[in-house]
C-alpha cells in the first residue's frame, strides 16, 4: 500500500502528516516596529547573494497572532491546530539591485508552523509569543483602535525573555511599515547527516516568497519601543536597535501555494 502525506509522518491515509498539502490560508493581527540595528551586524547576517540595503542597518521586528487552515478549512473547527503566535526580525537588503527583506530570526509556538516555515525558508524555532488583543468592545480590558491605545508583544524561548515591543496608536497610517514592504527572500537549508557530507547540504537555495489573495485592514501607527535581549544559545541581541522608528498595528490575510527559487547556493 502506498504511503500518503505532504510531510512526515506519511501513512496509508495521510491524516498524520504534520503539515497538510498547500494551499495554506492565513489571517493574522500584526504589531510591527521599524528600526535600525548596527549596520555591520545587519550586513553580517545577510545570506550569500544579498547585499546590504542602502539605508544601513534597516530592520523590522514583528509579532503576529495567526489563524490558518488548509483548503478544507477543517482546522478552524480544531483551534489547537489552526492558531499560533510568532515573533520574527527581518533585515533590509538588495537582491540584484532590488529592495528585499530577509528573515534573520523567528520563533513560533506550534510545530505545524515551525515545519511549514522551514519548507518556505524561514529559520523558525519554538518559543513563547504573546500579543495584546482587541475585541471591539468599549471595555477597560480592550485597548480598542483609537488614539492612545497601547499594545505590546513579547517573545521568550528556553525560559529566557528575548524580545519586548510596544506600539501606542496615534492615527491611521498613510503608508504602513516601510521596512517590511519589500518582498521577502529567505534561504531554504536542509543539511545532510551522512559522514563526510555534513558541509554539503541536501538543499541550500535562495527563495522568494509568493502569495495570493492578499487583503489588509486599515493600518494604524504610533510611537514604538523595542528591546532585544541576549541568551546563551541565542544571537538575537546582535540586531538590538540603535534607533527605533514608528510602530504599526493591522490585520492581514493571504494564501500560499507557491515559492520562487531564485538561486541555488
FENGIWO-V727672 format. One record per residue. N is the residue number from 1. RES is the residue in one small letter. SS is DSSP state (h for helix, s for strand, l for the rest). PHI is phi in degrees with one decimal (999 if undefined). D_LAST is the distance of its C-alpha to the last C-alpha in Angstrom with 2 decimals. Layout:
<<N RES SS PHI D_LAST> <N RES SS PHI D_LAST>>
//
This chain:
<<1 x l 999 37.24> <2 x l -71.7 33.71> <3 x l -94.7 31.71> <4 x s -129.2 30.53> <5 x l 137.5 28.36> <6 x l -69.2 25.10> <7 x l -128.3 24.06> <8 x l -72.1 25.82> <9 x l -75.9 28.66> <10 x l -93.1 29.28> <11 x s -135.3 33.02> <12 x l -61.6 35.67> <13 x l -96.3 36.07> <14 x l 84.2 32.63> <15 x l -73.8 34.26> <16 x l -86.5 32.76> <17 x l -52.8 29.12> <18 x l -60.2 27.87> <19 x l -112.5 26.10> <20 x l -72.2 27.91> <21 x l -63.0 26.46> <22 x l -61.9 25.54> <23 x l -76.5 26.89> <24 x s -113.3 27.00> <25 x s -105.0 29.55> <26 x s -127.0 29.60> <27 x s -146.0 32.19> <28 x s -157.9 32.35> <29 x s -108.2 34.13> <30 x s -116.7 32.14> <31 x s -114.4 32.94> <32 x s -128.7 30.65> <33 x s -121.3 31.10> <34 x s -78.0 29.59> <35 x s -156.6 29.32> <36 x s -126.7 27.89> <37 x s -97.2 26.45> <38 x l -59.3 26.47> <39 x h -53.7 24.13> <40 x h -68.1 22.62> <41 x h -70.3 21.99> <42 x h -64.8 20.29> <43 x h -64.7 18.07> <44 x h -67.7 17.13> <45 x l -95.6 15.67> <46 x l -75.5 13.31> <47 x l -64.6 9.58> <48 x l -54.7 7.53> <49 x l 101.0 8.34> <50 x l -107.4 11.61> <51 x s -110.8 14.89> <52 x s -59.0 18.08> <53 x l -69.8 20.56> <54 x l -65.6 23.68> <55 x l -97.0 25.75> <56 x l -58.5 24.66> <57 x l 79.3 24.15> <58 x s -68.2 24.47> <59 x s -143.0 23.99> <60 x s -148.4 25.71> <61 x s -108.5 26.93> <62 x s -134.7 27.67> <63 x s -116.4 29.96> <64 x s -131.2 30.28> <65 x s -106.9 32.92> <66 x s -103.1 31.58> <67 x s -135.5 33.15> <68 x s -144.1 31.21> <69 x s -157.6 31.96> <70 x l -89.2 30.93> <71 x l -62.9 32.69> <72 x l -73.7 35.95> <73 x l 75.7 36.31> <74 x h -61.7 37.77> <75 x h -63.5 35.97> <76 x h -67.3 38.13> <77 x h -94.1 41.14> <78 x l -137.4 39.46> <79 x h -55.8 38.38> <80 x h -62.3 36.92> <81 x h -92.0 34.16> <82 x h -102.6 33.72> <83 x s -109.1 33.90> <84 x s -162.1 31.59> <85 x s -124.8 30.87> <86 x s -147.1 27.74> <87 x s -128.8 26.93> <88 x s -151.9 23.72> <89 x s -125.2 22.71> <90 x s -111.9 20.51> <91 x s -116.5 19.59> <92 x s -71.9 19.95> <93 x s -156.6 17.28> <94 x s -124.1 16.54> <95 x s -120.1 13.88> <96 x l 51.3 14.94> <97 x l 85.6 18.34> <98 x s -90.3 18.73> <99 x s -66.8 19.89> <100 x s -140.8 17.87> <101 x s -124.7 18.00> <102 x s -139.1 15.66> <103 x s -82.7 17.20> <104 x s -90.6 17.34> <105 x s -143.4 20.01> <106 x s -159.0 21.81> <107 x s -131.1 24.79> <108 x s -134.4 26.64> <109 x l -112.5 29.85> <110 x l -136.8 29.27> <111 x h -66.6 27.29> <112 x h -60.9 26.78> <113 x h -65.3 25.17> <114 x h -60.8 23.01> <115 x h -71.0 21.49> <116 x h -60.4 21.43> <117 x h -66.8 19.41> <118 x h -59.5 16.80> <119 x h -61.2 16.55> <120 x h -91.2 15.92> <121 x l 98.9 13.43> <122 x l -86.4 16.30> <123 x l -82.7 16.68> <124 x s -78.1 20.26> <125 x s -130.0 22.87> <126 x s -80.2 26.53> <127 x l -156.9 29.07> <128 x s -118.4 32.32> <129 x s -126.6 32.27> <130 x s -137.4 35.42> <131 x s -147.3 36.48> <132 x l -61.0 39.94> <133 x l -106.9 41.03> <134 x l -121.5 43.36> <135 x l -125.6 45.72> <136 x l 72.1 47.63> <137 x l -114.4 50.78> <138 x l -86.9 53.17> <139 x l -145.5 53.11> <140 x l -59.9 52.65> <141 x l -79.0 49.74> <142 x l -115.5 47.90> <143 x l -65.4 46.67> <144 x l 74.5 46.56> <145 x l -110.3 44.85> <146 x l -160.4 47.06> <147 x l -58.0 47.30> <148 x l 93.6 47.30> <149 x l -66.8 45.55> <150 x s -111.9 43.34> <151 x s -126.2 40.24> <152 x s -140.6 38.13> <153 x s -139.3 35.00> <154 x s -137.5 34.09> <155 x s -142.1 31.39> <156 x s -138.2 31.91> <157 x s -155.6 30.22> <158 x l 59.7 31.57> <159 x l 79.4 34.95> <160 x s -126.2 33.88> <161 x s -71.7 33.91> <162 x s -109.3 30.61> <163 x s -150.9 31.33> <164 x s -137.8 34.39> <165 x s -144.4 34.69> <166 x s -134.7 37.63> <167 x s -135.9 38.25> <168 x s -108.5 41.85> <169 x s -66.7 42.31> <170 x s -121.2 44.21> <171 x s -168.0 43.89> <172 x s -57.4 41.80> <173 x l -92.5 38.75> <174 x l -72.3 38.65> <175 x l -142.1 34.84> <176 x l 77.4 33.25> <177 x l -67.4 30.34> <178 x l -77.0 28.65> <179 x l -76.8 25.84> <180 x l -105.9 24.64> <181 x l -69.1 25.40> <182 x l -66.1 22.08> <183 x s -61.8 19.63> <184 x s -98.5 17.35> <185 x s -124.3 13.56> <186 x s -126.8 11.96> <187 x s -117.6 9.08> <188 x s -83.7 9.93> <189 x s -135.5 9.77> <190 x s -128.7 12.20> <191 x l -79.2 13.00> <192 x l -103.1 15.18> <193 x l -105.0 18.75> <194 x l -56.7 19.71> <195 x l -56.3 21.07> <196 x l 85.4 19.07> <197 x l -125.3 15.70> <198 x l -62.8 15.49> <199 x l -98.6 12.54> <200 x l -123.6 10.75> <201 x l -62.8 9.88> <202 x l -66.3 11.02> <203 x s -135.4 8.74> <204 x s -153.3 5.61> <205 x s -149.7 5.19> <206 x s -82.8 7.11> <207 x s -130.6 10.61> <208 x s -109.6 13.94> <209 x s -66.0 17.06> <210 x l -126.9 19.86> <211 x l -149.6 23.47> <212 x s -143.1 26.93> <213 x s 52.1 30.60> <214 x s -83.7 30.10> <215 x s -146.7 33.24> <216 x s -137.9 34.07> <217 x l -77.3 37.34> <218 x l -61.2 39.08> <219 x l -99.5 37.17> <220 x s -108.7 39.23> <221 x s -133.0 38.40> <222 x s -179.2 40.00> <223 x s -66.7 39.91> <224 x s -137.8 37.27> <225 x s -129.5 36.69> <226 x s -154.6 33.61> <227 x s -131.2 33.29> <228 x s -121.4 30.30> <229 x l -116.5 31.22> <230 x l -88.4 29.85> <231 x s -155.3 30.04> <232 x l -56.1 29.59> <233 x l -113.5 26.39> <234 x s -131.0 25.08> <235 x l -125.5 23.67> <236 x h -57.3 24.45> <237 x h -67.2 27.15> <238 x h -64.9 24.85> <239 x h -100.6 24.62> <240 x l -57.3 28.42> <241 x s -69.9 30.02> <242 x s -101.0 31.69> <243 x s -154.5 32.98> <244 x s -110.5 33.44> <245 x s -97.0 33.86> <246 x s -89.6 35.21> <247 x s -113.4 34.89> <248 x s -141.2 34.81> <249 x s -135.3 35.91> <250 x s -167.3 35.45> <251 x s -116.0 34.71> <252 x s -147.7 31.97> <253 x s -131.7 31.41> <254 x s -167.5 28.74> <255 x s -127.7 27.30> <256 x s -121.9 23.79> <257 x l -151.1 23.12> <258 x l -156.5 19.98> <259 x s -155.6 16.37> <260 x s -98.9 14.33> <261 x s -83.1 10.79> <262 x s -83.6 9.69> <263 x s -166.6 6.28> <264 x s -83.9 3.80> <265 x l -101.4 0.00>>
//
